[in-house]
Each structure stands twice: as structure tokens, then as C-alpha cells.
Amino acid sequence: MRTSTESVRLRVVSGNVKCWGVTIPQGEYEGHIDWEFPDDEAEPRMSAVQLIPEKLPELANKPCEVRQYLMSGDIEPVGSN
């Protein structure tokens, strides 16, 4: 299985997104999507989505896993970096 990481811009579109108990304000953030490419499947699978909230000092150097919010529509991808 191969893996890759894609740098993306993510837009928080609702007030439901939290990381370490801190609500992430609506707006655009840097992020990363980790992809898995299984040997037996043609389609890649999204394995993790990390949001980088550089504007929030209380979350500095803390991983913010937000895949569930991307899947629910609370976060949307804006584009690749």
C-alpha cells in the first residue's frame, strides 16, 4: 500500500468544529489530507485530515484531526496548496 500527504486549504463553515475542546472559528486554514492507495483498489482512501490552526496560540503544536468534520460538511476543502 502506498500513502501520500496533500497540502490543502480548508474552510471551517460551521461553529461545530472543535479541537482539544477549543472551538475553531469559521474561516480558512492550512491543512493536510493523508491518502492511502491500497494495492487491490483503484480508488484512494482518505485516512486522516489535519487542520493547522496557526491563528490560535492555544492550539500551537497540537494535532487537530478533523476528518469527521470534513465528512459531515462542517469543513470543506478550498483547494490544494
C-alpha positions as CSV (number, residue, x, y, z in Angstrom):
1,M,0.0,0.0,0.0
2,R,1.2,3.5,-0.9
3,T,0.4,6.6,1.1
4,S,0.7,10.3,0.4
5,T,0.0,13.6,2.1
6,E,-1.6,16.5,0.2
7,S,-1.4,20.1,1.5
8,V,-4.8,21.8,1.2
9,R,-6.7,24.9,2.3
10,L,-9.7,24.0,4.5
11,R,-12.7,26.3,5.2
12,V,-14.5,25.9,8.5
13,V,-18.1,26.7,7.7
14,S,-19.9,26.0,11.0
15,G,-19.4,26.7,14.6
16,N,-19.4,22.9,15.4
17,V,-15.7,22.3,14.8
18,K,-13.6,21.7,17.9
19,C,-10.1,20.6,18.6
20,W,-8.9,19.8,22.1
21,G,-12.1,21.4,23.4
22,V,-11.4,24.7,21.6
23,T,-14.0,25.9,19.1
24,I,-12.3,26.6,15.8
25,P,-13.6,30.0,14.3
26,Q,-15.1,30.0,10.8
27,G,-12.5,30.8,8.2
28,E,-9.8,29.3,6.1
29,Y,-6.9,27.3,7.4
30,E,-3.9,25.3,6.1
31,G,-4.3,21.6,6.4
32,H,-3.1,18.2,5.2
33,I,-5.0,15.2,3.9
34,D,-3.4,11.8,4.2
35,W,-4.3,9.3,1.5
36,E,-3.9,5.5,1.3
37,F,-3.6,3.8,-2.0
38,P,-4.4,0.1,-1.4
39,D,-2.8,-2.3,-3.8
40,D,-6.1,-4.0,-4.7
41,E,-8.3,-0.9,-5.2
42,A,-8.2,1.8,-7.8
43,E,-9.6,4.5,-5.6
44,P,-7.5,6.1,-2.8
45,R,-8.9,6.4,0.7
46,M,-8.8,9.4,2.9
47,S,-7.2,8.2,6.1
48,A,-6.7,11.5,8.1
49,V,-7.3,15.2,7.8
50,Q,-5.3,17.6,9.9
51,L,-6.2,21.3,10.4
52,I,-3.4,23.7,11.2
53,P,-5.0,26.5,13.3
54,E,-1.9,28.8,13.2
55,K,-4.1,31.7,14.3
56,L,-5.0,30.1,17.6
57,P,-2.0,30.1,20.0
58,E,-3.8,27.7,22.5
59,L,-3.6,25.0,19.8
60,A,0.0,25.6,18.7
61,N,1.8,22.3,18.1
62,K,-1.3,20.2,18.8
63,P,-2.6,17.9,16.1
64,C,-6.2,18.7,15.1
65,E,-7.7,15.7,13.4
66,V,-10.8,16.9,11.6
67,R,-11.8,14.2,9.2
68,Q,-15.2,13.7,10.8
69,Y,-15.9,17.4,10.3
70,L,-14.9,17.2,6.6
71,M,-17.2,14.2,6.2
72,S,-20.1,15.9,7.9
73,G,-19.8,19.2,5.9
74,D,-18.7,21.4,8.8
75,I,-15.4,21.8,6.9
76,E,-14.9,21.9,3.2
77,P,-11.8,21.8,1.0
78,V,-11.0,25.1,-0.7
79,G,-8.1,23.8,-2.8
80,S,-4.6,22.3,-2.9
81,N,-1.5,24.3,-1.9
